[in-house]
Each structure stands twice: as C-alpha cells, then as structure tokens.
C-alpha cells in the first residue's frame, strides 16, 4: 500500500448567494426556484441579503473569501447594480482575495446576455451558462426559453466579456443515442474554451418529469445505453483536453471551478438567500451545517424581523463529517486523503473493505496515497461511498 500523504492545504472559504427566481420552472428541476409573475421587490431582497451576510460574517471572522458564487434560480435576472452591491458588501465584511473567482449563473437568452457587460463591471469574472442542449426540439422538451442559435450568440458574448466561461449540457435525454450525443458533444467541445458541465438526466422527486415518468409518458435511456453515453462523454472530453476533474465537470488543467472545489474538498462556505446551505467551522462547537428558509417571501420576512433566515444550525458529529467528506471528495478524480478522513472521524478506513473495492476495480490508490474512484466505479459512485463509509 502507498504511504499516506499529508493533509491537503486549506480547501478555502467561499460565499454562495442564492437568487431563487426564474422566468419559468423547468420540468426536470428540483432546485429551490420560484416563478413570480407579478415581479419582485429587488431592493428589498438586496437589503435582506446584506443582513444575512453581516450575520454570517460575525460567525466567520478572519476568513479570506476565495470565491463568490451567484446561483439559483436565475441570478442573471438580477440587475447588475444588485450584483455589484452584494460583491461590495462581501468585500467590506471579509477580506476578499484579490484573485477571487466570482461566478454568476445565467440563462443564454438575448435579454440576459445584454446584461453581461454590466455584470463584468460589477466584478463578476466568470459566467456559467445553462445551455442544456444544442437543438431546439430538445430545448423545448426541457422547458428552456432560449433557442440553440440564441445560446450560441450568448456564448460568443460571454467569451468576449468575461475572463472565464463555462456552460452546462444535459445528456441521457429521452430518445438520445450515443451517436447523436457524440455529435452534439463534439460541437459543444468546439465552443468550450475551458470548462464544461455535463449532467446525466435523472428523474428527481416532485418534478414534472417525475409525474410524466410515473405515468409512462417519459422514457429515458436504459441503464446500458446510459453507460454508453457516459463512456462517450469521458472519451470525447479527454480527447479534447477537457478531462473530468469531478463526476460531471470537465476542464482544462487550471480552469476548474474554484468555488465548487471548496465544496468537493470539504472546505468552508456560507450560504445566504432563500434555501441556501453552508458549512462553517465555529469558534466553539466544531463544524456546523446551515440551511435557510426556502420559501422566498417567508425568508424575507424572517430575515427582516430576526436578522437571519437560518432554520438549521446543527453541530455535525464526527461520523456525519466523515460521510459528507466521502460524498463530496470521492466525486473528484483527485480522490481523498485518508489522513484527513481519520482527522475528521477519529477512525481509519477498514482495510478489508478498501481491499475488496480495489479488487473489484472500484477504487485505487494514487502515488500520493490518496484514494480515488476508478472509471469503473464512477457510474456506481453512491454504492462505493456507502461501502467505504460502512
């Protein structure tokens, strides 16, 4: 067995801002997103986000913010002035790394692309576009409000405006074949400058797709076809120089999402806005899990009256920390450091379980002594994690 490497450096500290509003609800989406036809009071939500940021800053004094991520929902529905005010507030409450990655998720509609320069001037230096498909028929079935041509134009604008860009695609869509996906992925890779997120469609609870699936009106590729689609994805991204660094994320070396690496490397982050989550190490009491009120109007009222939207502030047991560490870290192709698992949980991995997983080509040791999931293990990642955690 390889020698155990020392623990990796501090994974970092980030701030996540959740903007829960969308123009429409996509049928596959189980995120905390809401449609408000009558408009929203953006200034009021901004004021509440500032209140929450001040609350979290008091719990995390002395941290340096390595990344800010505006997620949703659809953050590109915010006015650039709102984004600028939030970034300014974060910089006033914490020390902001001069090289901080500041990402904003956006839909590639022409209206939102028209705001890109304003976001860049506000301080955003990375944009992540929810393209999802490169043909109009599938975009329509996914409930997207943009066309393929519109998405391509938005990508061009983004590439000219921001230092770094990424976009998302969903595969294993109804009726999709490996050949069709290969053609679409090659087109995407030709347009991807540095980072691409490729998500295999799953049927999530309490979504419109779940209702259609249960009614027999939605058919997704069977397991063997889904595996072929996965294999095509890995092969083509590797050939294009954007290998997977996480189970669904691909990047040129050095272009990985720094914010998401904080999550996957089990770093610290605060979350503000309706339904946001956080993980911090408190001065007393160890690592804590945070979650805020998910309903936007309820969150707004609670923040205005109580100074925080938190509905969960839980001290995590050593066992729970170990489980989370495995769930997040084993998604990465770099794997995890067994020494850090032992530091978090107070126990070592059971040698016989690791040996069995290695024998079945599910995990392997790296030269640095890290444990990582193999290409055979990634499609059954949940089972691998459960086996290691037992």
Phi and psi in degrees as a GROMACS rama.xvg file:
@    title "Ramachandran Plot"
@    xaxis  label "Phi"
@    yaxis  label "Psi"
@TYPE xy
-68.2833  153.585  UNK-2
-67.9998  152.084  UNK-3
-79.4607  129.2  UNK-4
-77.461  156.795  UNK-5
-66.8256  161.147  UNK-6
-62.0788  144.502  UNK-7
-67.7204  159.055  UNK-8
-59.2967  167.041  UNK-9
-48.4389  122.548  UNK-10
-65.8155  -16.3653  UNK-11
109.241  177.219  UNK-12
-133.111  131.132  UNK-13
-133.297  166.141  UNK-14
-122.671  126.222  UNK-15
-109.715  130.779  UNK-16
-117.742  118.875  UNK-17
-99.1483  122.751  UNK-18
-109.068  108.978  UNK-19
-87.0031  4.20503  UNK-20
-99.2447  142.54  UNK-21
-134.273  159.01  UNK-22
-73.7526  -29.9173  UNK-23
-155.031  161.514  UNK-24
-97.7695  118.907  UNK-25
-70.6402  142.021  UNK-26
-68.5995  -17.9177  UNK-27
-95.0898  -7.71899  UNK-28
-87.7247  129.525  UNK-29
-114.385  15.1919  UNK-30
-73.029  165.115  UNK-31
-79.2592  83.4742  UNK-32
-130.569  147.401  UNK-33
-141.286  146.672  UNK-34
-105.348  129.987  UNK-35
-126.69  99.0477  UNK-36
-66.0218  -28.1645  UNK-37
-86.2687  6.89776  UNK-38
86.2827  170.458  UNK-39
-130.711  159.432  UNK-40
-89.8661  86.9962  UNK-41
-62.3951  -38.76  UNK-42
-63.3246  -36.501  UNK-43
-68.8231  -40.5979  UNK-44
-67.2345  -38.0763  UNK-45
-60.088  -46.0503  UNK-46
-60.2066  -39.4589  UNK-47
-69.467  -38.6082  UNK-48
-61.917  -40.5799  UNK-49
-62.4308  -39.3149  UNK-50
-62.4562  -44.59  UNK-51
-65.0535  -39.8578  UNK-52
-59.9766  -42.3455  UNK-53
-62.4256  -39.9512  UNK-54
-62.4216  -45.3892  UNK-55
-70.451  -33.5736  UNK-56
-63.0657  -34.6028  UNK-57
-66.0491  -24.3732  UNK-58
-89.8303  -12.2152  UNK-59
-133.246  46.855  UNK-60
-64.1751  144.093  UNK-61
87.4914  -3.02907  UNK-62
-79.5846  152.166  UNK-63
-107.595  126.793  UNK-64
-78.1917  116.575  UNK-65
-90.8758  -24.7766  UNK-66
-154.966  151.558  UNK-67
-126.718  136.738  UNK-68
-132.643  120.563  UNK-69
-95.4662  109.89  UNK-70
-121.369  177.523  UNK-71
-164.398  -157.274  UNK-72
54.4451  -163.048  UNK-73
-130.37  89.6955  UNK-74
-61.5901  -23.2175  UNK-75
-74.9313  4.46656  UNK-76
-85.6491  -12.519  UNK-77
-72.8235  149.731  UNK-78
-71.3154  143.836  UNK-79
-53.9927  -32.751  UNK-80
-64.1039  -33.3394  UNK-81
-67.5776  -44.5301  UNK-82
-60.8852  -43.863  UNK-83
-61.201  -41.5045  UNK-84
-65.7315  -36.8799  UNK-85
-68.28  -44.4242  UNK-86
-62.0255  -41.4563  UNK-87
-62.2109  -41.1434  UNK-88
-64.2046  -43.5588  UNK-89
-60.3048  -42.6739  UNK-90
-65.3352  -26.8942  UNK-91
-81.4809  -27.2823  UNK-92
-91.55  -31.1987  UNK-93
-127.015  170.493  UNK-94
-81.3448  122.229  UNK-95
-97.4777  120.247  UNK-96
-54.4876  127.892  UNK-97
-57.0903  -24.1594  UNK-98
-104.742  23.4522  UNK-99
-59.1554  138.419  UNK-100
-82.8202  125.757  UNK-101
-123.602  105.56  UNK-102
-106.87  142.434  UNK-103
-129.235  127.75  UNK-104
-78.2699  141.109  UNK-105
-145.213  149.872  UNK-106
-89.2051  143.818  UNK-107
-87.1251  47.4163  UNK-108
-86.0867  159.765  UNK-109
-65.0574  -33.481  UNK-110
-63.8602  -46.262  UNK-111
-72.9463  -36.246  UNK-112
-61.5993  -28.1907  UNK-113
-66.6007  -16.1935  UNK-114
-93.9927  -4.10067  UNK-115
-57.477  -43.8019  UNK-116
-62.0878  -38.4465  UNK-117
-62.6812  -38.82  UNK-118
-67.4947  -38.781  UNK-119
-62.6586  -42.863  UNK-120
-67.0447  -26.2323  UNK-121
-73.3764  -17.9397  UNK-122
122.558  -6.05944  UNK-123
-68.4112  130.768  UNK-124
-120.881  2.28052  UNK-125
-145.816  134.992  UNK-126
-123.176  143.155  UNK-127
-121.404  115.33  UNK-128
-99.3001  131.759  UNK-129
-86.943  74.5609  UNK-130
-74.0118  -52.8172  UNK-131
76.465  -34.3182  UNK-132
-159.714  158.161  UNK-133
-112.981  19.5716  UNK-134
-137.185  146.963  UNK-135
-66.8701  -33.7722  UNK-136
-63.1949  -45.953  UNK-137
-71.631  -34.0384  UNK-138
-60.1833  -40.8272  UNK-139
-64.8133  -43.4702  UNK-140
-67.3599  -26.2603  UNK-141
-84.9746  -1.30921  UNK-142
78.6838  16.4778  UNK-143
-78.4142  151.252  UNK-144
-103.683  9.35911  UNK-145
-118.507  161.259  UNK-146
-95.8304  169.004  UNK-147
-63.9203  -41.8482  UNK-148
-63.1367  -40.702  UNK-149
-62.3892  -39.8789  UNK-150
-63.9763  -41.3241  UNK-151
-64.5694  -39.2997  UNK-152
-65.2092  -40.952  UNK-153
-63.8046  -38.1689  UNK-154
-62.648  -40.8438  UNK-155
-63.1519  -43.2472  UNK-156
-64.1195  -43.089  UNK-157
-61.8004  -43.3841  UNK-158
-63.2424  -32.3374  UNK-159
-79.6261  -21.374  UNK-160
-98.6445  -39.817  UNK-161
-109.183  154.134  UNK-162
-63.2616  -36.8107  UNK-163
-138.896  141.948  UNK-164
-135.039  154.483  UNK-165
-146.047  157.433  UNK-166
-145.25  159.573  UNK-167
-106.076  145.159  UNK-168
-132.937  149.65  UNK-169
-109.476  130.903  UNK-170
-123.024  -178.404  UNK-171
61.7373  39.1349  UNK-172
-78.5679  161.655  UNK-173
-53.0763  126.172  UNK-174
78.2494  0.457752  UNK-175
-75.6266  132.004  UNK-176
-102.935  157.656  UNK-177
-55.7354  -38.4117  UNK-178
-64.7226  -44.9403  UNK-179
-64.6699  -42.0509  UNK-180
-65.0381  -38.8559  UNK-181
-59.5139  -43.5577  UNK-182
-63.7262  -42.8326  UNK-183
-67.5783  -41.5441  UNK-184
-66.1166  -39.5216  UNK-185
-60.1422  -41.0824  UNK-186
-63.1484  -42.1632  UNK-187
-64.3938  -42.9087  UNK-188
-64.8445  -29.8821  UNK-189
-68.5086  -21.8332  UNK-190
-103.001  -7.72275  UNK-191
-89.9062  109.809  UNK-192
-72.8601  -34.6104  UNK-193
-151.095  -23.2115  UNK-194
-150.828  140.061  UNK-195
-144.732  131.866  UNK-196
-107.346  123.925  UNK-197
-124.17  107.486  UNK-198
-107.249  128.707  UNK-199
-78.0226  128.749  UNK-200
-60.6961  127.677  UNK-201
-124.605  150.279  UNK-202
-88.7824  107.705  UNK-203
-91.927  147.344  UNK-204
-60.5059  148.586  UNK-205
62.0646  33.1241  UNK-206
-117.207  163.952  UNK-207
-62.6312  -37.3849  UNK-208
-62.1513  -34.8766  UNK-209
-64.5501  -41.599  UNK-210
-61.9515  -44.8992  UNK-211
-65.8145  -39.2516  UNK-212
-64.3305  -44.6811  UNK-213
-66.3392  -29.4309  UNK-214
-84.2074  -0.659199  UNK-215
77.0514  15.9245  UNK-216
-100.215  -0.695561  UNK-217
-135.976  121.33  UNK-218
-119.538  125.345  UNK-219
-106.137  161.192  UNK-220
-55.51  142.272  UNK-221
-68.9197  168.804  UNK-222
-57.0446  -40.7577  UNK-223
-69.3238  -36.093  UNK-224
-70.244  -40.4209  UNK-225
-59.9099  -38.7569  UNK-226
-66.0119  -39.0221  UNK-227
-62.589  -39.581  UNK-228
-63.8289  -40.3376  UNK-229
-60.9412  -46.8485  UNK-230
-62.9245  -41.5248  UNK-231
-59.8693  -42.1319  UNK-232
-60.1109  -47.7042  UNK-233
-66.3358  -41.5211  UNK-234
-64.5056  -48.1136  UNK-235
-71.8659  -37.5691  UNK-236
-68.1067  -38.3571  UNK-237
-60.0664  -47.044  UNK-238
-62.2697  -31.8807  UNK-239
-85.0751  -2.26329  UNK-240
84.1537  16.4416  UNK-241
-121.449  68.1857  UNK-242
-67.9076  160.56  UNK-243
-68.1319  130.211  UNK-244
-109.012  -10.6423  UNK-245
-147.024  161.616  UNK-246
-54.1684  -31.3157  UNK-247
-122.224  7.73938  UNK-248
-126.815  137.68  UNK-249
-130.059  139.124  UNK-250
-155.4  154.354  UNK-251
-69.3403  145.06  UNK-252
-51.8657  127.951  UNK-253
93.5863  -7.70159  UNK-254
-109.222  16.3289  UNK-255
-63.7796  156.292  UNK-256
-70.2023  110.91  UNK-257
-67.0072  -34.6743  UNK-258
-65.4163  -49.3009  UNK-259
-65.5355  -28.882  UNK-260
-64.0838  -30.5435  UNK-261
-60.9833  -43.467  UNK-262
-61.4668  -53.7715  UNK-263
-69.4381  -27.1354  UNK-264
-91.1901  8.20137  UNK-265
62.2374  47.7365  UNK-266
-87.0396  -163.856  UNK-267
-104.717  143.734  UNK-268
-156.972  148.427  UNK-269
-107.479  149.619  UNK-270
-125.359  130.696  UNK-271
-127.151  156.371  UNK-272
102.152  165.922  UNK-273
-61.1764  125.352  UNK-274
76.3612  14.4004  UNK-275
-79.741  152.448  UNK-276
-119.7  156.962  UNK-277
-149.563  160.783  UNK-278
-138.072  117.137  UNK-279
-129.191  158.834  UNK-280
-103.954  108.496  UNK-281
-76.3554  156.801  UNK-282
-57.2877  -38.597  UNK-283
-129.384  137.651  UNK-284
103.351  -0.578755  UNK-285
72.2453  -156.622  UNK-286
-73.3155  135.654  UNK-287
-126.934  147  UNK-288
-102.812  129.674  UNK-289
-115.231  146.575  UNK-290
-149.687  144.311  UNK-291
-106.792  162.892  UNK-292
-55.3724  124.836  UNK-293
-79.1947  -28.5658  UNK-294
-75.1404  122.057  UNK-295
-55.9035  -49.6297  UNK-296
-68.7109  -36.067  UNK-297
-66.603  -43.6093  UNK-298
-56.7662  -45.1525  UNK-299
-58.9932  -46.3852  UNK-300
-64.154  -43.4327  UNK-301
-64.7497  -42.7955  UNK-302
-63.0609  -44.0048  UNK-303
-66.8977  -30.7226  UNK-304
-95.4517  -27.711  UNK-305
-119.158  -8.01666  UNK-306
84.9048  3.91858  UNK-307
-165.861  145.373  UNK-308
-96.2537  10.2158  UNK-309
-63.6735  130.677  UNK-310
-115.138  -7.07311  UNK-311
-138.826  127.577  UNK-312
-145.021  86.1014  UNK-313
-115.594  132.43  UNK-314
-73.8166  126.715  UNK-315
-87.7351  132.28  UNK-316
-67.8486  163.968  UNK-317
-62.802  -36.245  UNK-318
-64.8163  -43.5693  UNK-319
-64.3366  -38.6038  UNK-320
-63.2235  -40.7643  UNK-321
-62.856  -42.2792  UNK-322
-62.707  -45.2929  UNK-323
-64.7757  -41.401  UNK-324
-57.6775  -42.471  UNK-325
-70.2348  -44.9615  UNK-326
-58.9099  -38.4193  UNK-327
-84.2878  -49.9542  UNK-328
-69.5838  -32.2146  UNK-329
-76.346  -5.67456  UNK-330
-72.7563  -20.5811  UNK-331
-87.1538  142.109  UNK-332
-70.0689  -19.7523  UNK-333
-73.66  -18.029  UNK-334
76.6925  -161.651  UNK-335
-126.394  158.513  UNK-336
-94.4238  115.138  UNK-337
-57.8883  -29.6845  UNK-338
-65.8875  -36.0257  UNK-339
-71.4345  -37.5488  UNK-340
-58.2198  -43.5873  UNK-341
-65.3463  -38.7783  UNK-342
-64.4454  -36.4914  UNK-343
-74.4634  -39.3195  UNK-344
-105.347  -21.5776  UNK-345
80.3887  12.3658  UNK-346
-140.807  158.32  UNK-347
-93.9699  161.104  UNK-348
-64.8157  145.326  UNK-349
-72.0419  118.459  UNK-350
-57.5152  -38.5278  UNK-351
-67.6164  -34.9288  UNK-352
-67.4419  -43.7331  UNK-353
-61.7597  -42.9805  UNK-354
-61.5879  -41.701  UNK-355
-63.9611  -41.9118  UNK-356
-65.7193  -37.6218  UNK-357
-66.1497  -43.5512  UNK-358
-61.6237  -31.5592  UNK-359
-92.8783  10.6522  UNK-360
59.4737  35.986  UNK-361
-95.0232  -35.5697  UNK-362
-135.423  168.551  UNK-363
-152.037  160.072  UNK-364
-91.5754  139.307  UNK-365
-85.9745  171.681  UNK-366
-63.884  -24.7318  UNK-367
-85.4185  2.36098  UNK-368
85.2284  11.1944  UNK-369
-85.0297  154.234  UNK-370
-101.219  126.582  UNK-371
-133.166  155.002  UNK-372
-80.3805  141.231  UNK-373
-82.7337  173.043  UNK-374
-63.3612  -28.8807  UNK-375
-74.1473  -30.6538  UNK-376
-81.4265  -27.9552  UNK-377
-58.6184  -41.0322  UNK-378
-64.4413  -16.4265  UNK-379
-122.491  40.4594  UNK-380
-57.0987  -42.2055  UNK-381
-58.5651  -40.3649  UNK-382
-67.7762  -37.8469  UNK-383
-63.5702  -45.5703  UNK-384
-61.0288  -44.2757  UNK-385
-61.8209  -38.8576  UNK-386
-67.1029  -44.4121  UNK-387
-66.8628  -36.3406  UNK-388
-76.9845  -18.5239  UNK-389
